[in-house]
């Protein structure tokens, strides 16, 4: 971000790539799960996907705060 290197996990990168390759498209948690984990979403996966988004968001916001200092 802003010239700083930001390391992403493979799953974070996979989500980011999916969203960048389909700008403006809305994905369900099941679609994201099936793309990232490469397996069928046979159970409620929304929490799994939301936790990954929350962790990624916290890390990216902390980088932004450091940059703003």
C-alpha positions as CSV (number, residue, x, y, z in Angstrom):
1,X,0.0,0.0,0.0
2,X,1.3,3.4,-1.0
3,X,4.7,2.0,-1.8
4,X,4.8,-0.3,1.2
5,X,5.0,-4.0,0.8
6,X,2.0,-5.8,2.2
7,X,2.1,-9.5,2.6
8,X,-1.1,-11.5,2.0
9,X,-1.8,-15.1,2.8
10,X,-2.6,-17.3,-0.2
11,X,-6.3,-17.1,0.7
12,X,-6.3,-13.3,1.0
13,X,-4.5,-13.1,-2.3
14,X,-7.0,-15.4,-4.0
15,X,-10.0,-13.3,-2.8
16,X,-8.3,-10.1,-3.9
17,X,-7.6,-11.6,-7.3
18,X,-11.2,-12.8,-7.7
19,X,-12.5,-9.3,-6.9
20,X,-10.1,-7.6,-9.1
21,X,-10.8,-9.9,-12.0
22,X,-14.6,-9.2,-11.7
23,X,-15.0,-5.5,-10.8
24,X,-18.5,-4.6,-9.7
25,X,-19.6,-8.2,-9.5
26,X,-21.2,-9.3,-6.2
27,X,-20.2,-12.7,-4.8
28,X,-22.0,-14.7,-2.2
29,X,-19.9,-16.2,0.7
30,X,-20.5,-19.6,-0.9
31,X,-19.0,-18.5,-4.2
32,X,-16.0,-16.9,-2.5
33,X,-15.5,-20.0,-0.4
34,X,-15.7,-22.4,-3.4
35,X,-13.2,-20.2,-5.3
36,X,-10.7,-19.7,-2.5
37,X,-10.8,-23.1,-0.8
38,X,-11.4,-25.0,-4.1
39,X,-14.1,-27.2,-2.6
40,X,-17.8,-27.3,-2.4
41,X,-19.5,-25.2,0.2
42,X,-21.5,-28.1,1.7
43,X,-22.1,-26.3,5.0
44,X,-22.6,-22.8,6.2
45,X,-19.4,-21.0,5.1
46,X,-20.4,-17.4,5.7
47,X,-18.6,-17.1,9.1
48,X,-15.4,-18.6,7.6
49,X,-15.3,-16.0,4.8
50,X,-16.3,-13.2,7.1
51,X,-13.5,-14.0,9.6
52,X,-11.0,-13.9,6.7
53,X,-12.3,-10.6,5.6
54,X,-12.1,-9.2,9.2
55,X,-8.6,-10.3,9.7
56,X,-7.5,-8.9,6.3
57,X,-9.2,-5.6,7.0
58,X,-7.6,-5.2,10.4
59,X,-4.2,-5.7,8.9
60,X,-4.7,-3.3,6.0
61,X,-6.2,-0.7,8.3
62,X,-3.2,-0.9,10.7
63,X,-0.9,-0.3,7.7
64,X,-3.0,2.7,6.7
65,X,-2.7,4.1,10.3
66,X,1.1,3.7,10.3
67,X,1.2,5.5,6.9
68,X,-0.9,8.4,8.2
69,X,1.3,9.0,11.3
